Amino acid sequence: MLVFFFSPRFNTLPSTEDLAGLGPTDAVLVGKVGDLQVLNGAWRVLPDSLSFDPSRWPVPQFGRIESLTGKAYRVTYSESNLLRPISHEECSTEEAASLPQDGIRGWGVIEALLARLLQ
């Protein structure tokens, strides 16, 4: 599942007005994560009363830096399959580091990253 997380942190479910102006570039964290926390109710899906327009929220390109070789890649996925890349092109490590990190993260990792980002 593709997720976008925003700042500031809300103590209650945000209203439609709180979210109306947000877009993908406003996210403090973008990534791919399993859906366990949504299925068990720990992460709530926000109301869909925002007239969600998927064209405003394209799947971003992701960056991958291989730890053994140091090679960096820009990875592209289709809207319909976030598991299998449709392309991966070599790029600079700076570019790869500026993109959302490729790979599926566990919910615990996402929550730890968010805690650090939203302090």
Buried (B, 14 or more C-beta within 10 A) or exposed (E): EBBBBBEEEEEEEBEEEBBEEEEEEEBBBBBBBEEEBBEEEEBEEEEEEEEEEEEEBEBBBBBBBEEEEEEBBBBBBEEEEBEEBEEBEEBEEEBBEEBBBBEEBEBEBBBEBBEEEEE
